[in-house]
Amino acid sequence: MIKQIDCPVCGHNVEVFDICDHCGWQNSGLFEDEKSPQGPNKMTLKEAKEAYENGEKVL
């Protein structure tokens, strides 16, 4: 069974280590770091949350 979590950016359901279909964030599992970009993401988690809230593209 594939593990599902809430996307740390938008809150939509996503598989662990998958790219969110809703906002485009590639999650890094259950323990996301807010202060540094992880994996292929160009933004920090904090920056991605702010961009999403402002209707901007998440990178």
ABEGO torsion letter per residue (X at the ends): XBBBBBBAAAGBBBBBGBBBAAAGBBBAEABBBAABBBEABABBAAAAAAAAAAGBBBX
